[in-house]
Amino acid sequence: MRSRSDDELYSLQNRYLGPPGRTFIFQARYAAYGIWAACFFVLLVIKQQLGLFSGFMGYVVVALFATLATQAVMRVITPERPAGQVLRMFGAELSTPRPLTRVRTVGSPDPRHVQVAVARPIPEDDR
């Protein structure tokens, strides 16, 4: 069963509601399923490389993080801004040349080199 929209722009964002007569408890756009699978695979590779979680709970944690990542990504993806454009925008953002900034670190002041005046300066109003 699919929900259909009469608006041509939003018809690209059809949602799969589940089999007829037995709808799911959630609605997800078709793009969300692919994005979730991609996020799950990437997070699964990261989990295996870092060895963070083990056993069945590791897969549950990866699925949870994939769901959260998919929700964050799907907030950006709209009919006016499809997934391919978001990926191109992300790639352009990563490859954009940035100005080189030098961080100038000044060490902590040495108390031997701090000048201390004997008399406190008096403001001109009090003189």
C-alpha positions as CSV (number, residue, x, y, z in Angstrom):
1,M,0.0,0.0,0.0
2,R,1.4,3.4,-1.0
3,S,0.3,6.8,-0.1
4,R,-0.2,8.9,-3.2
5,S,0.0,12.6,-3.5
6,D,-1.8,14.6,-6.1
7,D,1.0,17.2,-6.1
8,E,3.6,16.4,-8.8
9,L,6.5,17.7,-6.8
10,Y,5.7,15.6,-3.8
11,S,4.7,12.5,-5.7
12,L,8.5,11.7,-5.9
13,Q,8.4,11.3,-2.1
14,N,5.9,8.4,-1.9
15,R,5.9,6.5,1.3
16,Y,5.5,2.7,1.8
17,L,3.0,2.2,4.5
18,G,3.1,-1.6,4.6
19,P,1.0,-4.4,3.1
20,P,-2.7,-3.6,2.5
21,G,-4.7,-3.9,5.6
22,R,-1.6,-4.2,7.8
23,T,0.2,-0.9,7.8
24,F,3.4,-0.2,9.7
25,I,3.5,1.9,12.8
26,F,5.9,4.4,11.0
27,Q,6.0,6.1,7.7
28,A,9.2,6.3,5.8
29,R,10.1,7.7,2.3
30,Y,11.6,5.2,-0.1
31,A,14.9,7.1,0.1
32,A,15.1,6.6,3.8
33,Y,15.4,2.8,3.4
34,G,18.4,3.1,1.2
35,I,20.0,5.8,3.4
36,W,19.4,3.6,6.5
37,A,21.1,0.6,4.8
38,A,24.1,2.8,3.8
39,C,24.4,4.2,7.3
40,F,24.0,0.7,8.9
41,F,26.8,-0.7,6.7
42,V,29.2,2.2,7.4
43,L,28.5,2.1,11.1
44,L,28.9,-1.7,11.1
45,V,32.4,-1.4,9.5
46,I,33.3,1.3,12.1
47,K,32.1,-1.0,14.9
48,Q,34.1,-3.9,13.6
49,Q,37.3,-1.9,13.2
50,L,37.1,-0.3,16.6
51,G,35.7,-3.4,18.4
52,L,33.4,-1.3,20.6
53,F,30.4,-3.5,21.1
54,S,30.2,-7.3,20.9
55,G,27.4,-9.8,20.4
56,F,23.8,-9.1,19.5
57,M,23.7,-5.8,21.5
58,G,26.4,-4.4,19.2
59,Y,24.1,-4.9,16.2
60,V,21.2,-3.3,18.1
61,V,23.4,-0.3,18.9
62,V,24.5,0.0,15.3
63,A,20.9,-0.2,14.1
64,L,19.9,2.5,16.6
65,F,22.7,4.8,15.5
66,A,21.8,4.2,11.9
67,T,18.2,5.1,12.6
68,L,19.3,8.3,14.3
69,A,21.7,9.2,11.4
70,T,18.9,8.5,8.9
71,Q,16.5,10.8,10.7
72,A,19.1,13.5,10.7
73,V,19.9,13.1,7.0
74,M,16.2,12.9,6.0
75,R,15.6,16.3,7.7
76,V,17.9,17.7,5.0
77,I,16.5,15.7,2.1
78,T,13.4,17.3,0.7
79,P,11.6,17.2,-2.7
80,E,13.4,20.5,-3.6
81,R,16.8,19.1,-2.4
82,P,17.1,15.4,-3.4
83,A,19.7,12.9,-1.9
84,G,22.0,13.2,-4.9
85,Q,22.3,17.0,-4.5
86,V,22.9,16.6,-0.8
87,L,25.8,14.2,-1.5
88,R,27.2,16.6,-4.1
89,M,26.9,19.5,-1.7
90,F,28.6,17.5,1.1
91,G,31.5,16.6,-1.3
92,A,31.8,20.2,-2.4
93,E,31.9,21.3,1.2
94,L,34.7,18.9,2.0
95,S,36.8,19.8,-1.1
96,T,36.4,23.6,-0.9
97,P,39.7,25.4,-0.4
98,R,39.9,27.1,2.9
99,P,42.3,29.9,3.9
100,L,45.2,28.7,6.0
101,T,45.0,30.1,9.5
102,R,47.9,29.9,11.8
103,V,47.1,29.5,15.4
104,R,49.5,31.6,17.4
105,T,50.0,30.1,20.8
106,V,51.6,32.2,23.5
107,G,53.0,30.4,26.4
108,S,51.8,31.2,29.9
109,P,53.3,34.4,31.4
110,D,56.3,34.0,33.5
111,P,55.9,35.9,36.8
112,R,59.6,36.9,36.8
113,H,59.0,39.0,33.7
114,V,55.8,40.8,34.8
115,Q,56.4,44.4,35.8
116,V,54.8,45.4,39.1
117,A,54.5,49.1,40.0
118,V,55.2,50.2,43.5
119,A,52.4,52.8,43.6
120,R,49.0,52.1,42.2
121,P,47.9,54.4,39.4
122,I,45.3,56.9,40.5
123,P,42.5,57.8,38.0
124,E,42.6,61.4,36.9
125,D,39.1,62.1,38.4
126,D,40.4,61.4,41.9
127,R,43.5,63.6,41.7
